[in-house]
């Protein structure tokens, strides 16, 4: 079952027991080095020293993303901008790092973890009047102030919603997972409940489904279904497989219809639970996270640039 978990982990329990010491065996005459060969390196107890295992390395932008510092695309931009250094030298895209390297972002030392960590995923029911950004010059309420603390990283927003929009927002601790959820090539469907002023004509519906020209290219709904309503207020359910800036609102405006309320009700396979009230957070269980990941396309989605980069982008999906 889903649950909200407190940040931080339980410290490892100390034990009063020690493993028994093992006395080394005496060396036999057979341990003499063979002629023509170098004698093996000996430890303090006369046993051969094992060769040190090579340190595991990973690409820098992936290590930073796995630490929850952002998405891979944004972190590559940070590297190109000179905001990341490795061992006191400017980093470069594609560079590999290991546990022995000292990585700094904006001059601040970052503690990277190279062991696999299980991604965490949050569901948040965003109300109107909150911004999906950590920094806002106007001082408006941020959704990030409503999330539980996370040790050793930060929450990454999967897509964004406009200040005046509400509904389902996903957050994850894993930058690679955020990339897979947001990347246009993944084709993940978003569903919205839209209240408009007026009623769509048949011709307007056909334009919205077949394709309508916007200033940043053609856009179309995958589905458009009537959802009822009375008087001048009408509800529709629409779906998109991309997250361009205020796309839903701009599409309706293009056919002369004003959106009075916009609510995201689904992101891919994740529905907005009825029990998740406005301003509430729900964390998926490990089993639910695993089930979500299994339903996503393959991870090789990085060759096509994405216009929507979640919390790190200036754009909002709806």
HELIX and SHEET records of a PDB file:
HELIX    1   1 UNK A   29  UNK A   31  5                                   3    
HELIX    2   2 UNK A   60  UNK A   66  1                                   7    
HELIX    3   3 UNK A   72  UNK A   80  1                                   9    
HELIX    4   4 UNK A  143  UNK A  146  5                                   4    
HELIX    5   5 UNK A  175  UNK A  182  1                                   8    
HELIX    6   6 UNK A  184  UNK A  186  5                                   3    
HELIX    7   7 UNK A  202  UNK A  210  1                                   9    
HELIX    8   8 UNK A  247  UNK A  254  1                                   8    
HELIX    9   9 UNK A  286  UNK A  294  1                                   9    
HELIX   10  10 UNK A  310  UNK A  312  5                                   3    
SHEET    1   A 2 UNK A  57  UNK A  59  0                                        
SHEET    2   A 2 UNK A  96  UNK A  98 -1                                        
SHEET    1   B 4 UNK A  89  UNK A  90  0                                        
SHEET    2   B 4 UNK A  84  UNK A  86 -1                                        
SHEET    3   B 4 UNK A 103  UNK A 105 -1                                        
SHEET    4   B 4 UNK A 108  UNK A 110 -1                                        
SHEET    1   C 4 UNK A 156  UNK A 158  0                                        
SHEET    2   C 4 UNK A 166  UNK A 172 -1                                        
SHEET    3   C 4 UNK A 121  UNK A 126 -1                                        
SHEET    4   C 4 UNK A 281  UNK A 283 -1                                        
SHEET    1   D 6 UNK A 156  UNK A 158  0                                        
SHEET    2   D 6 UNK A 166  UNK A 172 -1                                        
SHEET    3   D 6 UNK A 258  UNK A 267  1                                        
SHEET    4   D 6 UNK A 190  UNK A 197 -1                                        
SHEET    5   D 6 UNK A 233  UNK A 240 -1                                        
SHEET    6   D 6 UNK A 224  UNK A 230 -1                                        
SHEET    1   E 4 UNK A 156  UNK A 158  0                                        
SHEET    2   E 4 UNK A 166  UNK A 172 -1                                        
SHEET    3   E 4 UNK A 258  UNK A 267  1                                        
SHEET    4   E 4 UNK A 270  UNK A 271 -1                                        
SHEET    1   F 2 UNK A 212  UNK A 214  0                                        
SHEET    2   F 2 UNK A 217  UNK A 219 -1                                        
END                                                                             
